[in-house]
Every structure is written in C-alpha cells, then in structure tokens.
Amino acid sequence: MSVWAVSPEERDKHDQKFDTLSPTMGYISGEQARKFFLQSGLPASVLAEIWALADMNKDGKMDRLEFSIAMKLIKLKLQGTPLPSALPIIMKQPPVRAPSLGPVPLMPGTILTPIPIGATGLSPLTPMAGLAPLVPTATGLSPLVGSTSTMPLMPTVGATTLPNGTIGILQPIPTGALATGLPLSASSYNSPVGRSSSPAGMNKPSPLLDLGSNSSTSSSPSVMSPMLSGPSDWAVPHASRLKYRQQFNSLDKQMTGYLTGQQVRGAMATTMLTQTQLASIWTLADVDKDGKLKAEEFILAMHLVDMAKIGQPLPLTLPNELVPPSQRSTVNGSSPSVYAALIDDLEIEPPQKTKSNLTFEDKFKANLERGNAELEKRRHALQEAERREQERRAQKAREEQEKREREAREAEERRRIEEERRLERQRELERQKEEERQREIERKEAAQRELERQRKEEWERRRRGELQIKREQEQDDIIRLKAKKRSLEMELEAVGNKHRQISDRLRDIQNKKKHQKTELDLISQRKDARQQDINSLQKELEEFQRKLSHLTPEQRRLTEKLKNVALNNLPVSTMSALKVGVKEKNTSCIKLRDQLEALEKETAAKLAEMDRYNKDTQELRESQRKQQAALEKLRSIKEEKQRELKQRKEQEEERRREEERKRREEERRRIKMEKERQWQEKLKRDEEERQRRLQEEREAKQREEEERERQALIQAAKEEAQRELRAKEEAERKRREEEERKRREEEERQRQAEKQRQEEERRKLEEERRQLEEERRKLEEERRKEERRKREEEEQLYALQHDPQCALLGGQPKATHHRKSAALTSFKALYPFNARNHEELSFNAEDIIEVDETTEREEGWLYGSRQGKMGWFPESYVERVTQSDTANNTAAIFCIYSAKSLSVDGSDPTDSQLLEEYVALYTYESPEPGDLTFGEGDVILVAKKDGEWWNGSIGDRTGVFPSNYVKPKEADTSSMSGKKKPGKLTIAQVIRAHSSTGPEQLHLEPNQLILVLGKNPSGWWLGELQARGKKRQKGWFPATNVKILGSNSGKSTPAPQAVCQVIAIYDYTAANQDEMSFSKGQLINVLDKNNPDWWKGEMNGITGLFPTNYVKLTTADCDPSQQWCADLNSLDTLSPQEKKRQGYIHELIQTEERYVEDLQIVLEVFYKPMSESGRLNDEEMAMIFVNWKELLTCNNKLLKALHVRKKTGGDNMPVQMIGDILAKELAHMQPYIRFCSCQFNGAAILQTRTDNEPDFKTFLKKIATDYRCKGMPLSSFLLKPMQRITRYPLHIKNILECTAEGHTDRGPLKEALERAEELCQQVNEGVREKENSDRLEWIQNHVQCDGAAEHLVFNSLTNCLGPRKLLHSGKMYKAKSSKELWAFLFNDFLLLTHAAKQFTSSGPDKLFSNRNNTQLKMYKPPVFLNEVLVKLPDPSSDEPIFHISHIDRVYILKTDNINERTAWVQKIKATSEEFIETEKKKREKAYQARSVKTTGIGRLLVTILEATELKAAKPSGKSNPYCEVTMGAQIFTSRTLNDTLNPKWNFNCQFHIKDLYQDVLCITIFERDQFSPDDFLGRTEVPVATIKKELENKGPVTRRLLLHEVPTGEVWVRLDLQLFNSK
C-alpha cells in the first residue's frame, strides 16, 4: 500500500476532527484551519506549503476530503517524510474499504467479479453500512450488502424500478461477459446535497454492487422489477426519489400519473420559499412544458426546492444531469442512454444456464420472494428513517420552544423576584420604623430597668471591649507589618527628597554666609568710620568744653559790667548792644550744648549697634556650625539607607532569578508530560466521543419527538389564552375610550354653556358699566367747564388789579396767586430742583421765584410760585435778589408767563405711573385661593391687565379679579384747580425699613417721604413714594412703619415714637372711651408703658389704653439685634455688639427655616403632581429635580442642629456657640455640587417642554397657584439652592464681625467661613467643569458597583479631597490572561471594570457618548491612591507592563503602547502623592490644635465609654462608627470600630476651659465612609456650666446622653471637672 494513501480509519478520525471545528455548509474557513494546524508545532511556512497542496480547488476553504489530505500530510511531515512537490493521485481518491461479504454460492459457470475503480466508465459507489450482509439461499444470488453513508446511491447494473422502491440484486455474470469488457455501472453524480449531508463528506470505495440500504437511502434497482429506473447519472439522490415518489403517489389520488398546479401548490406552500423562487422551480421542473408535473418532474421540483432551502443558487437553465432520464431524448434529441442499451443487451443476452436440479421458475419464484421480502424490509427501514427525521425536527423545535419558554420564565421569575425584593425592602423599612417606635416606647418605660441591667453586665462589656481592643491591636500590627516594606521605600524616597532639600538649604546657607560676611565687612568698615567720627567728636567736645571754660569767666565779667552800666545809667544804645551780645553768647552756648548731647546720643547708638552686629555674627557662626553637623549626619544616614536598599534589591533580584529559572524548568517538564498525556487521552477520547455521540443522537431524537408534542399542546393552549386576553383587553379599551369620549363631550358642552352664560353676564355688566361711565364723564365735563369759566374770570380780575399794562396789551397771565404782591419776595434759583410730588415746585437754575415769607413753614423749606405753579422747595437751592433786579424783571417775566399754558395738576409730565388705581363698583367674593376679594368702594392697585381678569392688590393681599367689577379712580379735582392747600395732603415719613414681597408693595428705606393716597382697615395704606431722582411709584405699605407729618401749616408734626411693639394674644373690647379694642394676633405700637397694668398704644391710627395681660412682647424692628428675643428686658444685659451678633444668628436660623419650607414645598406642590401625572418620565424627572431630596436631608440636619443648640441654651437666652455646627454641617453639603452642576440641563428640559407643549405649560401654571407658592413658578424655586449656598458666607461674615476677639466661637466661625467659601468654590467649579460632571454621571449610570462596601456616588465630594474629579480613563489588559479592562482614575481611587459584553471604542469621547449603552461591571474593589505604589518592572523593557501594589495585592497591568503606560504611571503617582500630602496636612493640623499650650480656669476630663443603639448606616444594618469630641478649637477623635451599632471605645481626652459659661462640650458620632464625607450618626452637647452645676462636690460621674437629630442612639460618658481657682 502507498505511503500517501489515506486509510479508512484515518479518514474516520479526520472526519471527527472536522466536525469539532463547526463547519459551515460543509466547509471550514482558513482561520479555523490555521488555528487547528498550528497545534501540530510545525512552522508556519511548512503549514502554508501543506495548505497549498491540500486546497485542490484554490477556493480558500476546505471540505472534508481536503481537510483529510492536509491532516495526512501533517502526520507524514511529523514522521519525517518530505512533502511531495505535487499532490499524489492516490490521495485524491477516496479510501478503499475491504468488502465484508460472506461465502456466496455461485451457479456453475458464473463468476462474481469486482470491477476495479479505474475501469472505463466506472466510479466508486457509496457504501451503505448499517445492515448485516444477507446471504442468499439460492444458488447464483449474491448477498445484500449494507452501508452507513447518506450519500446519494446511484443505481447499478440491471436496475429496475418497483412501484414503492427499488431493490438491487447481484446479477450472475457470464464468463463471456468479462472478456468483452461490458460496463456494469456508470460514474456517480456527487450532488451538493449529498455532499453536505454525508458524515464523511466524500465517496468511499465499496464492493462493486451495493444492494443494502439504511433508513436514509433507497435500495438498488433490480432487473426483476417490472419497471426500469433511470440511469445512475441523474443527480437526484435515491433517498429523495423514494420520498418524493411516495409524496407524489399520496397527491395523485386519481392515479392519473401527473399533478396539476393546484395540487402542487399545497406541497410548495410549506417550503417557506418566495413566490419568485417557486415560479423558477416550476419553470425548470416542467420539462415538457405541458403545465403538469409527472412523477419524475415532481421529484425534480422537490429536489430543486431542497437545493434552494440549503442556500444553493438555482440554475437559469436545467443542467443535463438534472433532466429526468425518461425525457432526455426529447430534450437532447439523442438516443437513449448507455444504461438502457446495457439493460437491453442484458435482457437480450441472458446468462448461460448451468445444470441444476431447480427449474428456472423455481429459482425465479425464490428470487422474487426474497426480493419482495427485502423490499418490504427496506420500506420499513425508510419509514423508520422518516419517523426519526420527524422526531429529530420535533425535538429541535421543542428545544427551541423550551428555550424561549425558559427565557420567558426566567425573565418573569426575575421580575417576580425583583418585585418581591422591593416589597420585602418596603416591609423591612416599615418593620424597622415600627421597631424603632416600639423601642422608643420601651426605652422610655423601662429606662430604670435598662440601667440596672447595664450595671450587672458592665464587667462583661468591659471584658468584651478588652478582647476587641486586643484583636484590633493585633490586626493593626498585621497591617503595619504588611505596610512596612512600602513605608521603607517611601522613607527612602523621603530621605532622597530631604537630602535634596538639605542640599538646597546648604547652598542657601552658604550664600547667606557669603552675604553676611560681606555685610560684616561693611559693618567693620562702618564701625571704623564711626570710631573715627567718635574720636573727632570727642576732640570737638573737648574743644567746646575748653571754649566753654573760657567763655564762662567772660560771661561773669560781662554780667558784672552790665550791672555796673545799669548803675551808671549808660546810654540806651550801649545797653541794647550789650544785651544783644549777651543773647548771642547764650544762643551759642545753647547750640553747643545741643550739639554735645546729640554727639553723646549718636555715640551711644553707634556703640549699641556695634554690639548688636557682633552678637548677630556670633549667632550666624553658631547656626552654620549646627547646620553643617546636621548635614553630615543626614549624609551618613542617606549612605546607610542606600547601601541597605542596594543589598535588599540585590537579594530580591537573585531570589527572583532563581525562582524564574525553577519555574521555567518546571514549566518545560510539565508541558512535555502534558503533551504526551494529551495525545494518549486524545486517542481514547476520540473513540469514546464517537460512541457517545451515536448514543446521544438516538436518545435525543426520542426526546425531541416527545417534547415537540408536549410543546405543541402548550403553545396551542397559550396562544388560545393570549387571543382571548387580547380580545378582552381590546374590548375593554374600546369601552373605556367610548366612555372617555362621551365624558369629554359632556364636559365640553358644559364648559361651552358655562362660558356662554359668563359671557352674557359679563356683557350685561359691561353695558351697565359703560352707561355709568358715560354719565360720569358727562357730569365731569360739565363740572370742568364751570371750573374753567370761574378760573378765567378770577385771572382776568387779578390781571386788572395787579398788572394793568399786560391787561391792556391783551395778555392774560394764567398763574393764580394766593398771596398779596406786597408780601412777595423774589428769589433766584442757584441749582435746578425736580419736584418729588405735586406739593413741591420744580425749577431750573437762574429762574426767578416769588416767595411769600409770611407763610408758616418747616425749617429749610420755602413756599413760592413760578410760571403759575406753586409749591414747596428747599431754601438752600435759591438766593434772595435785590429790589432793583426785581423791578427790572417784573414786566418782562409776567408778559412771558402770559404766553405759556398752565399744567393742570402741577406734576412733572415725564413721570409715569406703573400701577393704576381703581375703585370697586361691587363687592366680589370668591372661594378660589388665587382670587382677590374686596368690598364696594375699596381702592385696588392694578398691576397687570390680562383680558377680562386683572391682577391687583389691596394691602398685603394680591390676586386676580374681574375687570368689570371696578372703575378708574377719579382724579383729585381740588388739586387740579389749584385751590387745595398743601396742608390738607397727608405726608408720612418712613421710620422703619420694609422689604416688598411683590411689585404691588413699596420698598421702604428710613426717612423717605410718602404721599398717603388711601387707608385700609387691615393696617395697610396706599401711597406714592417721593424718591428724588426716581419715577414715582404707587403701592401698599404697612402703616406701622411710618409716622404722619403735620399737615395744617406745612410744618412736620411727628407722631409719637413707639417704645416697643406687642402682639395681642386675646380679643379685647374697649369698656371706656380712652381704651382701644383689638383682636387676637393684631400688632400694637406701645407709646407709653409707665403704668405696669395699662399701656398706651396705637393701632391703625387709633390710640388708646389696653391691659398688659392681653398682649405679649414682640418686635417688628428691622434691626437684627432685637429679633432674636421677645423679652426686651434681657437685651439690656448685653453689649451692643453681642445684641447684633445674636440678631444675625437669629436671622440665619429664620432664613434656614424658610429655605427648608421652600424645599418641602417643591416636593409637595411640584414634584409629586408632576410624577403622578405621567407627563415626564423618570429620566426627565431626575434631570429636573436631580437630588432634591438629598438637599432637603442636608438642610434638615443643619436646621435640627441649630434648634438643638438654641434649645440647649434656652429659648430666650443668647446662643454662645454656632460656628462648630456650621463647620461640621457645611462639610456634608456635597449634594449641592451635583445639583448645581446638573441644574442647567434640568432648566433646559423644563424650558423646552414649556415652550413646545402648551398643555404642559398650563399644567405647571395650575399647580403653581397653590397659596404656598406665593405666585412663584417652579423655575424660581429651582434657583433657591444656588442662592442659598451663596448666602452662607454672608451670614457667617456678619456673625464673625460681631464676635469679639478671644470669644470661644471665633475660631469655629472662621473655620465655618472657610468651609462655606470652599463649598461655593466647589459648586462654581462643578458648574464650570460640566464635562467632568457629565462623565461622572455617565459612569454612575453605566458602571455596576455591586461589590463595593458602600453606595458609591461618583458625582459628589470625596472624603477629604473636595469634589471628585475624573483625571484619566482608558483601556488596559491583565498581563497574564490578556483580559480587557476599562480603568477610571479619580483623584481619590482607581476603579477597574470590565464590559458585560465586548465593545470597541476609539477614545474616551466615544466611551462617554450618550448613545453608548454599554454596561460595565466592577472588576475589583476600588484601589485607594493613598495606599498604592506604582512600579515599572524594567525601564528598558519595550513591553508596556507596570505593577500597582495595594497593601497585600499586586496588579500587573498592560497597556497598548509605551506612551499610554507612561501616562498612566505618571498620573497615578502624582495623584497618590497629592492624596498622601493632603492627609498629612490634615493630621498635622489636628495635632497642632491639640498640642497648643493654653491656660484657663480649669480642665475637663472626658471618657467616652460606649454608645448604644446607633442608627444603621449600611444596608446590612451595621455601621463603622467613630466619635469626635470638641470644645471650641480643641478636637479629639476616637478609633473606628467596624460593623457594630454598640461601639465601646473607652476613649479619654482632656479639655482646657477658658470660659465657664461659654464653653460647650460637643460629642458627635460619625460613620466612617471611604468614598464620601463621613455620615452623621448623632450629636449631643453639654454646656460646661451645666456640668459644674451637676458635679458640685460630687467628683467624676457617668452620664447617659441621648443623641439629637437622629431617631435613635445614646452615648455613655464619664465627666470630671477640675477648676483651678476652686475658691
């Protein structure tokens, strides 16, 4: 046998390997083959050569034969056989199996001759295994041989067709036939169908004639059959012929021998092919074009259907091999095929008969019976095959149905489990709340029993605490030992840094030394110069002393001479000359003395300076010597550390090399043994797998059939139920739609009817109003005409009396004068003045004004006239003119004035009124909360006119009202006529500021003037603000904030000043005329409270007496120093600065209360209706409101802490400490960062929906009409968090400015101010860093942090580094397994994730895209950067690998290139160093605060024993609590205990007491968090004064303190107060 031949056994093994590669359409791709062939260990070049030989058709893929050839060549190459240059022919032929025929008795003269493969016109037939050889009992019959191949079986010699199948019988061949070389079979046609369905994929040699067949093939034809089958070159497989022949027979019920198109359509419809394909198949199959299909044409059509279903293209024209044999003569026009001729020859020349005892009829009958038996057997086998095929398909369908149902059940189960979990969590929360309530009740009822029990178990707790402490100490030791290596490396790095620092310092010192040496030389030079100066000055001093000694006798001599001269009465000139000489001498003496003293002082200064220089030089030399010694010491330490590190590195490298060598040897040995073992197991496993597969296939077919039937029943029932359910839902939906439509139509009709009715009423009222308005206008017009006529008569009369010249000229001056000309004085305007109301006079510079000085006036004001206008003006704006100037200008002025018209009202025409006054015609009452109610005659200030409904206000009430209920207020005609005296106007002056809450109210500042236009009984007046330089504004204001100026003579008559303000707590009715009545809740201004029982007060302009026990003290003053306490007497004990400080604290608390109310209003008024309405989905709601509930939680905690602090000190007592609360709570305001950074997106969505959807806009307006909103929309409330954050620094600054130096609260207030400003800065950074915020939100939504120890919010504050920032991100790989990871580097930790499914990304922009819905899972817990060490394995290596060491774990990671590795390493190192430095500064700051030596009046020893029943902060119901104890700036922190609600610390601390009545001991418990600021678990406070009162002469005591601001928790402390001045 040739070495290149492939044996059948090898071929079977190759086929099994081929099947394991999952071939597609009978082929495997080049990539699949390459991966498989590379396992042989041959070089790629050799495998490429083998591929070139095996790929015979050069199509880039392999079928079974080509794969078998390649495997054979690989085996030969591994055995050392060189590859051939060309593929041997024997390898292209199928392997030959030895026939398994039993002894066959032959008739005499007959020879059974196997025909060789290479014979002309013959080809190997597909063997059929699976049936045992059948040995004929009659002489001359051959055995029937079976085969397992599913290849199409071609007919053999003498094939005849039976009605229900064919049977092949071995024909006895005459000996003469062999000599003639008669062909017995033709080559078989390898159709694609047969090729793809065959297990082996290629034809295999078999005995010459195959007579047996398995369930998937038909039997061979027999010459004994009455009908002849076609030749063996028809491409339709025998199995298909038999199957479709039976289908044809079943369809041809009339036995006509053909099928019409209608009959074939039913069979074709089940093929799931398109109409185009079916039309093409019909055209090809209908060979004779008679519109009907015969049996062979039907078989051909179904064969083409099979080809189309497996994806093969249909031919455009029918190939010759597919033409039915019976019609080839008609198609090709040729003679019948060689097979028919061969059959005819065989029939014409029957074999020679041999002598036998049996007759030919006996042999024929026996042979016919066997043939019928075999035919029946094969018919059963065919039916069995069809049944198995149906079972297999049914099993496959059942499996698919089961899979779908299983997935549906799993999804339903997951939903059910999720719902159960949600319900369970809800029940758990309710249960916890109920348990907390029950515990609170039980704790209150059994407090004494609990205390007794705790005393009994004290020693057990102490023992457990000691054991716990010991365990923690051991754990700390373990952690410390694990971190020792990292600490040493960091220490070495620190030593290096210190060395560099010391070197820099040394250089600085040397430079400084040089500089100081230079300065010393300069000092020495100056010293020498000064010494010379001193010597010269000493010489001058001696010279001056010498001169002085000479001058002293001369002075005495001159004095005596002067006396003598005086006695002798010398002339005056001589005396004066002598006196001048004496004076000069005295002057020179004084100068000399001054110079001497200056020289002495300068000498002393120079000497002191020299001493100082000498001392500094000595100190510099000493400092240089010490620094040199320290430098030498550090150098020795550095050298020692370097030597130690070098030795450690050498040892580590040696150990690593040894381990690597051993590992490699072990790996090689293990690989070799593993290969041998795998080869042996492979052979064994292949055989077992083949047997197992056959068994599984048989069992699977049976299971599939059963499951298919069951699934069919289930599916039918389910579909029926679904149809019924859909029908019911559809009917219900239609019914609801019909009801809704009817309801809407009915509502629409009602609205239309109501609208028509309202329109009709409105028209009637409008008509009546117009009639009344018309009558009013007519009366007004008549009255104006009458007044105009009278005014003209008076002007003419006045002109004739006072200016006859102008009257004769025809000029009529329009001004009306109210004073006699003799009393008028002319004044000239120096500056322009603009009137603020119609009672004042406007003028320009250089104008002449006539003034009646006899008028009673207020100091600084004058009353005069100009151009016919009269009014008040400041006296400082004008100057008096002389009589001559007045006489010269009189005639010209009056003539000029006569040509000008007089303004009717005397007001500035440029003034515009934003608000208009209207008077109510009727009383309007409405139950709607947003409507304005009023009575007939009330004055309404209209702010907005919107159609038929206007917006106005009366006092502090605002709302909407119908416009036809009011009319414009009539103008004051008395003022127009010019006859109304100024004194009749009511002018009020503001005495207290008032902030307006809307445009209809006036904003008042002290000392402003208001023209009162109307008064309302509710205490609100209507007025016009007289502000210089501004437009006049009308509005409402509280009457209690102004005082009425005198109106009789123009002088101001100030109202009595209120002493204080009280509020009525009961109703009171006046019993006497001097008393006043009031109702509960009204404010009363107290004017006099000399009588302790009856005070005098004023309310709404009414003054009277009232009993003091019907009211309580309050204050309405805007000064914050008087708002914090209702007891005004307690204010007298405080300094003005402290009053102001307490007022600002009260203002902070009040504004915080209002802000928390606003937050709650948003949830109740806006969030809940919007969520329930379904107009916005959950994502949009989250974008608009972000984390509103978290904001409410933060500010609730702050407000509760402020209330507790105020309650601790007393409701009416000053608050001593507030800075510590603000500092702690502002540190937990990180939700504001996320809200403010996401606020713009929410505002954009809200604006877009409002602009594009009118219904949504209407809905928002409707819910905003709630009285609690005060007319503000949702957008205004969404701005309040940002506004509130910016106000905290302002409040704290005000409090800090009023806090005295040395106050215990000053330090905490400074810290709180830093926190507030830092929070504002963080919020601003969050708003600016929108991209970082968006990416953090993307990570929050796409990364599943299931394994994290606590809930991780990425867009929030870190524990100690401020807002979290994303510094770097990208793709990494594990070095060993090449697992793809996605890494995110934040400023506090590194997060490693992996994708739930593979995806590609070209950069971070694509990763963070909104369209990227990839879900990532956390690969490992986050790696905190203060615990990592980054290393490069070998700097010279080209492989992008680096190590990250985290405590006891090392991550070996790989990037795509060196540049990415460098970027990752640098950023991780820089971030880690920044994190470590921040923690170090924080620890140093806390240590410095504790280590500062302070003095005080005593000390307080505090021992925090334990805490019980703390609030659970984890989902597991546990916490990691630690305790922080503070008193002012003194802070102590305990250790953290993990997973407990009852921690036992036994923690001691000591505080220095500065002020016994201001110091407060604050104990706060926190939950230690890793990814965010620590959570608050409760706070309790004890003033030191309270401790002193309770510990009076008792010594140390143990107290149980309840924790505030939390639902549960208490702490046990031991307190020991020791005062130094115990006297």
Disulfide bonds with the S-S distance in Angstrom:
none
